[in-house]
Amino acid sequence: DEIHIRTWVADLQRVTSLRLYRIECPRDDTLLAIARTNWAFIDLRHGTPRRIPEEIRDAFSPRDLN
């Protein structure tokens, strides 16, 4: 079966980003799962959290797509 996965940024904080997901079967519009993940922006050189840069914040404005 084919599935569709929708994901979007629901919230942006200083260092973290909450992403939400809906996984659906388009054949019969069945909702298979909903999920959330909390992402952190990490400085790869030091392995520490850092502030999300403004250009990334602008590209991923939070949405409410429930």
GROMACS elastic network, one bead per residue, 0.5 to 0.9 nm:
[ bonds ]
;  ai    aj funct       b0    kb
    1    25     6  0.75349   500
    1    26     6  0.89931   500
    1    27     6  0.80385   500
    2    24     6  0.88664   500
    2    25     6  0.64133   500
    2    26     6  0.71280   500
    2    27     6  0.76477   500
    3    23     6  0.68153   500
    3    24     6  0.56262   500
    3    26     6  0.64147   500
    3    27     6  0.84623   500
    3    32     6  0.88423   500
    4    22     6  0.79888   500
    4    23     6  0.57031   500
    4    24     6  0.52333   500
    4    25     6  0.62511   500
    4    26     6  0.68120   500
    5    21     6  0.67661   500
    5    22     6  0.56889   500
    5    24     6  0.64761   500
    5    25     6  0.89635   500
    6    20     6  0.81430   500
    6    21     6  0.54683   500
    6    22     6  0.52071   500
    6    23     6  0.65303   500
    6    24     6  0.84319   500
    7    19     6  0.66629   500
    7    20     6  0.55392   500
    7    22     6  0.66502   500
    7    23     6  0.88530   500
    8    18     6  0.85282   500
    8    19     6  0.55052   500
    8    20     6  0.56088   500
    8    21     6  0.68221   500
    8    60     6  0.83233   500
    8    62     6  0.74978   500
    8    63     6  0.68058   500
    8    64     6  0.83154   500
    8    65     6  0.77040   500
    9    12     6  0.73401   500
    9    17     6  0.67645   500
    9    18     6  0.58801   500
    9    20     6  0.64739   500
    9    60     6  0.65219   500
    9    61     6  0.68746   500
    9    63     6  0.60985   500
    9    64     6  0.82763   500
   10    17     6  0.76119   500
   10    18     6  0.55577   500
   10    19     6  0.56072   500
   10    20     6  0.64030   500
   10    61     6  0.81747   500
   10    63     6  0.51613   500
   10    64     6  0.59971   500
   10    65     6  0.81497   500
   11    16     6  0.83433   500
   11    17     6  0.57111   500
   11    18     6  0.50566   500
   11    19     6  0.72782   500
   11    61     6  0.80646   500
   11    62     6  0.51891   500
   11    63     6  0.76118   500
   11    64     6  0.89364   500
   12    15     6  0.78146   500
   12    16     6  0.61328   500
   12    18     6  0.64779   500
   12    52     6  0.87073   500
   12    57     6  0.74469   500
   12    60     6  0.84681   500
   12    61     6  0.76904   500
   12    62     6  0.65804   500
   13    16     6  0.51610   500
   13    17     6  0.60978   500
   13    18     6  0.83821   500
   13    51     6  0.87204   500
   13    52     6  0.81749   500
   14    17     6  0.83712   500
   14    50     6  0.81941   500
   14    51     6  0.54206   500
   14    52     6  0.61551   500
   15    39     6  0.84796   500
   15    40     6  0.57801   500
   15    41     6  0.56866   500
   15    42     6  0.82832   500
   15    49     6  0.66112   500
   15    50     6  0.57995   500
   15    52     6  0.53912   500
   16    38     6  0.65993   500
   16    39     6  0.54162   500
   16    41     6  0.62656   500
   16    49     6  0.87129   500
   16    51     6  0.82273   500
   16    52     6  0.75309   500
   17    37     6  0.82708   500
   17    38     6  0.56902   500
   17    39     6  0.50336   500
   17    40     6  0.63653   500
   17    41     6  0.81203   500
   17    52     6  0.88581   500
   17    62     6  0.89366   500
   18    36     6  0.69782   500
   18    37     6  0.59066   500
   18    39     6  0.62587   500
   18    40     6  0.89219   500
   18    62     6  0.87996   500
   19    35     6  0.83935   500
   19    36     6  0.55551   500
   19    37     6  0.53073   500
   19    38     6  0.62629   500
   19    39     6  0.74082   500
   19    62     6  0.89735   500
   20    34     6  0.75014   500
   20    35     6  0.58185   500
   20    37     6  0.66193   500
   20    38     6  0.88871   500
   20    65     6  0.87674   500
   20    66     6  0.86791   500
   21    33     6  0.80137   500
   21    34     6  0.55002   500
   21    35     6  0.50145   500
   21    36     6  0.60639   500
   21    37     6  0.84551   500
   22    31     6  0.73734   500
   22    32     6  0.77835   500
   22    33     6  0.60192   500
   22    35     6  0.66968   500
   22    66     6  0.83945   500
   23    30     6  0.87138   500
   23    31     6  0.62106   500
   23    32     6  0.54256   500
   23    33     6  0.51210   500
   23    34     6  0.62612   500
   23    35     6  0.84129   500
   24    27     6  0.89435   500
   24    28     6  0.88498   500
   24    29     6  0.63817   500
   24    30     6  0.55630   500
   24    32     6  0.52122   500
   24    33     6  0.70926   500
   24    34     6  0.89365   500
   25    28     6  0.62062   500
   25    29     6  0.54098   500
   25    30     6  0.51590   500
   25    31     6  0.65722   500
   25    32     6  0.68959   500
   26    30     6  0.69861   500
   26    31     6  0.89371   500
   27    30     6  0.78334   500
   31    34     6  0.78530   500
   40    49     6  0.66358   500
   40    50     6  0.81577   500
   40    52     6  0.84790   500
   41    48     6  0.85176   500
   41    49     6  0.57275   500
   41    50     6  0.58411   500
   41    51     6  0.68317   500
   41    52     6  0.59600   500
   41    53     6  0.89585   500
   42    45     6  0.87230   500
   42    46     6  0.82907   500
   42    47     6  0.61584   500
   42    48     6  0.54708   500
   42    50     6  0.56340   500
   42    51     6  0.83892   500
   42    52     6  0.87037   500
   43    46     6  0.56547   500
   43    47     6  0.53878   500
   43    48     6  0.53829   500
   43    49     6  0.59953   500
   43    50     6  0.60164   500
   44    48     6  0.72996   500
   44    49     6  0.89188   500
   45    48     6  0.82172   500
   46    49     6  0.87307   500
   50    53     6  0.86658   500
   51    54     6  0.88521   500
   52    55     6  0.84801   500
   52    56     6  0.66996   500
   52    57     6  0.65777   500
   53    56     6  0.54806   500
   53    57     6  0.63504   500
   53    58     6  0.87811   500
   54    58     6  0.60494   500
   54    59     6  0.85890   500
   55    58     6  0.51402   500
   55    59     6  0.62958   500
   55    60     6  0.88574   500
   56    59     6  0.50597   500
   56    60     6  0.62988   500
   56    61     6  0.87818   500
   57    60     6  0.53599   500
   57    61     6  0.62160   500
   57    62     6  0.88714   500
   58    61     6  0.58078   500
   60    63     6  0.87927   500
